[in-house]
Amino acid sequence: MNAKVKGLEIPKRSRNDTWVQRVRPGERLKVVILSEVLWGMHCHWTGARSVECTKAEKACVGCERQLPTRWKGGLHVWDLGRRESYFVEITPRAARRIVEQTENRSTLRGVCIELSRSGTKVNGRLVVQIVDMSIDMKRLPAGQAVSPALQWLWSR
Ligand SMILES: [Zn+2]
């Protein structure tokens, strides 16, 4: 029993858990896209955090409060260095670049990209570069739905 925890032990993170990886300044993530398609959705910025825009399904509190709307994209990716999968958040600019540069493909799965940030700030512009489109996908896992992960990210 961990002396700093009372009641139930904190569950260990399973190796299969997926999570949203933030791209930090100075860091380069070289990942292969596992998703067939990019997942795009709207969210609202409350001033402190992002919340989902639920307009498509039901009345949206964010829309009613006229909170700023932002588009967020998500991809499920495989990290070639760490040999594990996670989700990454994609900005509209990065998403446009990925879609434009893969025009002649039927799927995003198998496209290798490098993600980094310009400048030294945590909210610096997300930069995406396509580095390889000929990845052998036979041994890589299937892509997972992105939306639940984005919701998880926003709920933090
Ligand atoms: Zn809304």
Residues whose N, C-alpha, C, O or C-beta is under 5 A from the ligand:
A	BS01	ZN	C53 T54 K55 C60 G62 C63
